[in-house]
């Protein structure tokens, strides 16, 4: 399992967003994963909150974060 800080740094590079902006999204994905939420649910929720054009609300990003965090 990767530590969250390194995932946030990598997510920042991946999305082009500052760590302070993408960090809370990574933390939410981690929390929701721990709660057993599905990727589809997470993506839907992020799109509703962040908007459909936000790179952090795309399913491939959610999948990538989950993979980086480990299971």
BALUMDREN-6000 format. One record per residue: x negated, y, z of N, C-alpha, C, O in turn; chain; residue in one letter; residue number from 0. Coordinates in Angstrom, 3 decimals. Example, Ala and Ser with C-alpha at 12.3 -4.5 7.8 and 13.67 -1.06 7.14 Angstrom:
BEGIN
- nxx nyy nzz caxx cayy cazz cxx cyy czz oxx oyy ozz torro rotor pakol
- -13.190 -5.690 7.800 -12.300 -4.500 7.800 -13.200 -3.300 7.800 -14.236 -3.319 8.465 A A 0
- -12.850 -2.250 7.080 -13.670 -1.060 7.140 -12.900 0.030 7.870 -13.409 1.138 8.039 A S 1
This chain:
BEGIN
- nxx nyy nzz caxx cayy cazz cxx cyy czz oxx oyy ozz torro rotor pakol
- -0.847 -1.179 0.000 0.000 0.000 0.000 -0.892 1.242 0.000 -1.773 1.379 0.849 A X 0
- -0.664 2.131 -0.941 -1.425 3.373 -1.010 -0.928 4.341 0.050 0.241 4.321 0.437 A X 1
- -1.841 5.191 0.512 -1.371 6.184 1.464 -0.608 7.272 0.713 -0.891 7.557 -0.451 A X 2
- 0.340 7.858 1.382 1.257 8.803 0.754 0.530 10.018 0.188 0.908 10.523 -0.869 A X 3
- -0.505 10.491 0.873 -1.228 11.674 0.384 -1.859 11.430 -0.982 -1.823 12.304 -1.849 A X 4
- -2.430 10.261 -1.175 -3.043 9.978 -2.473 -1.978 9.828 -3.557 -2.203 10.200 -4.709 A X 5
- -0.823 9.286 -3.189 0.274 9.173 -4.153 0.784 10.565 -4.525 1.088 10.825 -5.689 A X 6
- 0.876 11.450 -3.549 1.317 12.820 -3.825 0.328 13.519 -4.758 0.741 14.208 -5.691 A X 7
- -0.951 13.351 -4.519 -1.964 13.959 -5.397 -1.838 13.429 -6.816 -1.873 14.196 -7.779 A X 8
- -1.692 12.128 -6.942 -1.544 11.524 -8.269 -0.231 11.961 -8.926 -0.187 12.193 -10.134 A X 9
- 0.826 12.070 -8.136 2.122 12.512 -8.664 2.040 13.953 -9.149 2.673 14.320 -10.140 A X 10
- 1.271 14.754 -8.459 1.071 16.141 -8.876 0.386 16.192 -10.237 0.787 16.954 -11.117 A X 11
- -0.636 15.386 -10.397 -1.326 15.331 -11.692 -0.398 14.793 -12.777 -0.402 15.281 -13.907 A X 12
- 0.381 13.801 -12.432 1.269 13.159 -13.407 2.375 14.107 -13.892 2.707 14.122 -15.077 A X 13
- 2.933 14.885 -12.980 4.058 15.760 -13.334 3.634 17.173 -13.711 4.352 17.873 -14.425 A X 14
- 2.470 17.589 -13.230 2.053 18.972 -13.424 2.606 19.908 -12.364 2.390 21.118 -12.428 A X 15
- 3.318 19.360 -11.391 3.875 20.156 -10.299 2.890 20.193 -9.134 2.110 19.262 -8.936 A X 16
- 2.936 21.257 -8.384 2.060 21.368 -7.214 2.415 20.307 -6.174 3.569 19.895 -6.057 A X 17
- 1.398 19.869 -5.417 1.660 18.860 -4.384 2.756 19.271 -3.402 3.528 18.427 -2.947 A X 18
- 2.826 20.552 -3.078 3.849 20.988 -2.122 5.263 20.853 -2.695 6.237 20.821 -1.943 A X 19
- 5.375 20.773 -4.012 6.686 20.605 -4.637 7.027 19.138 -4.870 8.173 18.725 -4.692 A X 20
- 6.042 18.363 -5.263 6.304 16.953 -5.561 6.214 16.083 -4.298 6.767 14.984 -4.261 A X 21
- 5.530 16.568 -3.285 5.380 15.801 -2.045 6.696 15.394 -1.401 6.873 14.227 -1.051 A X 22
- 7.619 16.327 -1.238 8.902 15.937 -0.638 9.663 14.895 -1.463 10.386 14.068 -0.908 A X 23
- 9.501 14.937 -2.773 10.162 13.944 -3.625 9.547 12.567 -3.375 10.265 11.576 -3.249 A X 24
- 8.232 12.510 -3.304 7.554 11.242 -3.015 7.998 10.715 -1.646 8.258 9.522 -1.489 A X 25
- 8.081 11.599 -0.675 8.520 11.188 0.669 9.956 10.659 0.644 10.268 9.671 1.309 A X 26
- 10.823 11.316 -0.119 12.209 10.835 -0.233 12.263 9.465 -0.892 12.984 8.575 -0.440 A X 27
- 11.501 9.306 -1.956 11.484 8.008 -2.641 10.995 6.922 -1.682 11.549 5.823 -1.649 A X 28
- 9.964 7.230 -0.909 9.460 6.260 0.078 10.547 5.919 1.095 10.767 4.750 1.410 A X 29
- 11.219 6.939 1.602 12.283 6.735 2.594 13.416 5.895 2.009 13.880 4.939 2.629 A X 30
- 13.847 6.263 0.822 14.947 5.532 0.189 14.555 4.099 -0.139 15.364 3.181 -0.005 A X 31
- 13.311 3.908 -0.569 12.838 2.542 -0.841 12.904 1.712 0.438 13.355 0.566 0.427 A X 32
- 12.447 2.308 1.539 12.472 1.608 2.824 13.899 1.291 3.275 14.127 0.326 4.005 A X 33
- 14.853 2.109 2.834 16.265 1.875 3.157 16.911 0.866 2.211 18.060 0.472 2.409 A X 34
- 16.172 0.448 1.183 16.695 -0.539 0.245 17.487 0.038 -0.915 18.209 -0.689 -1.598 A X 35
- 17.360 1.338 -1.143 18.075 1.967 -2.263 17.482 1.506 -3.593 16.290 1.211 -3.681 A X 36
- 18.316 1.448 -4.617 17.852 1.031 -5.940 17.200 2.206 -6.677 17.438 3.371 -6.359 A X 37
- 16.383 1.870 -7.658 15.767 2.914 -8.486 16.832 3.732 -9.199 16.709 4.950 -9.326 A X 38
- 17.874 3.061 -9.662 18.957 3.769 -10.354 19.624 4.772 -9.417 19.911 5.901 -9.816 A X 39
- 19.868 4.367 -8.184 20.486 5.265 -7.210 19.579 6.459 -6.937 20.031 7.604 -6.918 A X 40
- 18.287 6.177 -6.726 17.330 7.255 -6.452 17.277 8.248 -7.608 17.292 9.461 -7.402 A X 41
- 17.215 7.717 -8.821 17.142 8.574 -10.003 18.388 9.439 -10.118 18.299 10.636 -10.391 A X 42
- 19.530 8.840 -9.911 20.786 9.582 -9.986 20.821 10.700 -8.949 21.215 11.828 -9.248 A X 43
- 20.414 10.380 -7.760 20.411 11.375 -6.674 19.430 12.504 -6.964 19.751 13.675 -6.765 A X 44
- 18.232 12.151 -7.436 17.237 13.179 -7.749 17.695 14.061 -8.900 17.498 15.276 -8.871 A X 45
- 18.302 13.460 -9.908 18.818 14.260 -11.031 19.890 15.228 -10.568 19.947 16.368 -11.029 A X 46
- 20.739 14.777 -9.656 21.797 15.644 -9.135 21.206 16.816 -8.348 21.717 17.934 -8.411 A X 47
- 20.139 16.556 -7.616 19.535 17.589 -6.775 18.538 18.476 -7.524 18.505 19.690 -7.320 A X 48
- 17.732 17.868 -8.385 16.638 18.593 -9.039 16.955 19.021 -10.468 16.302 19.906 -11.021 A X 49
- 17.946 18.395 -11.051 18.292 18.680 -12.440 17.704 17.631 -13.365 16.658 17.051 -13.073 A X 50
- 18.372 17.390 -14.474 17.954 16.319 -15.379 16.650 16.600 -16.127 16.047 15.679 -16.678 A X 51
- 16.215 17.841 -16.153 14.981 18.175 -16.873 13.740 18.136 -15.990 12.635 18.404 -16.460 A X 52
- 13.913 17.809 -14.732 12.789 17.763 -13.801 12.078 16.417 -13.942 12.701 15.362 -13.825 A X 53
- 10.776 16.464 -14.192 10.000 15.228 -14.389 10.056 14.310 -13.167 9.952 13.091 -13.302 A X 54
- 10.217 14.884 -11.994 10.277 14.078 -10.771 11.630 13.392 -10.599 11.806 12.591 -9.681 A X 55
- 12.576 13.698 -11.466 13.900 13.079 -11.396 14.095 12.043 -12.496 15.218 11.604 -12.743 A X 56
- 13.021 11.656 -13.151 13.111 10.666 -14.222 12.854 9.267 -13.665 12.037 9.082 -12.763 A X 57
- 13.551 8.309 -14.207 13.414 6.933 -13.710 11.983 6.399 -13.812 11.525 5.731 -12.885 A X 58
- 11.261 6.670 -14.904 9.876 6.180 -14.935 9.022 6.746 -13.794 8.132 6.066 -13.284 A X 59
- 9.294 7.982 -13.402 8.549 8.564 -12.286 8.907 7.855 -10.983 8.027 7.519 -10.190 A X 60
- 10.189 7.632 -10.770 10.630 6.931 -9.559 9.988 5.541 -9.508 9.478 5.128 -8.466 A X 61
- 10.013 4.836 -10.616 9.396 3.500 -10.679 7.905 3.570 -10.392 7.360 2.741 -9.662 A X 62
- 7.259 4.558 -10.970 5.818 4.724 -10.774 5.501 4.974 -9.300 4.583 4.367 -8.750 A X 63
- 6.258 5.866 -8.661 6.021 6.163 -7.240 6.189 4.898 -6.406 5.359 4.603 -5.546 A X 64
- 7.244 4.162 -6.654 7.476 2.926 -5.899 6.304 1.965 -6.089 5.841 1.342 -5.134 A X 65
- 5.836 1.853 -7.316 4.687 0.990 -7.583 3.430 1.457 -6.874 2.653 0.643 -6.376 A X 66
- 3.230 2.766 -6.828 2.054 3.314 -6.160 2.119 3.126 -4.648 1.100 2.891 -4.000 A X 67
- 3.309 3.230 -4.101 3.467 3.077 -2.655 3.357 1.626 -2.221 3.042 1.340 -1.066 A X 68
- 3.615 0.721 -3.134 3.609 -0.695 -2.787 4.932 -1.087 -2.169 5.781 -0.242 -1.886 A X 69
- 5.091 -2.352 -1.969 6.379 -2.826 -1.432 6.229 -3.323 -0.028 7.206 -3.758 0.581 A X 70
